[in-house]
Amino acid sequence: MFSERPALWVNGKEIAHWDAGGTFDVRLTRGVIRELRSRLRTDPRVRLRPSSSADWLEVAVGDATSEELLVELVDRAADAHQPVLGKIAALPPQGEALARRRRFH
């Protein structure tokens, strides 16, 4: 949302974007990170945020296995951000709503 680079969105939330240097930021949610924490902590391709309440992590991509990991985590992120059954998914912010969010970062 705060970059001109493309990002993946689900239900009005940015769930993944490319960062410089071959890394991707993925928004899993705190609950999913908590569920996967022991696995993620030991994986050298993954960098967790210092705060235990963060819902983002970083994945270094450089080979087929790291790409598989990225796809798995983005899939989990997409599942975690689906709208409640019966609700219509929200669109990503646009126009003034996007500009207002960018001003604060």
SULNORRA-V625424 format. One line per field, one symbol per residue. ss: DSSP state (~ for helix, > for strand, _ for the rest). phi: phi as a letter, one per 20 degrees, with the letter a starting at -180 (. if undefined). A space follows every 50 residues. Layout:
ss: ???
phi: ???
This chain:
ss: ______>>>>__>>>>>>>___>>>>>__~~~~~~~~~~~~~___>>>__ _____>>>>>___~~~~~~~~~~~~~~~~~______________~~~~~~ ~~~__
phi: .dceffbecclmdfdabedfmmdceceenffffffdgffffeefedceff efefddbdcedbbffffffgffffffffffdfffgneeffeffclfffff fffec
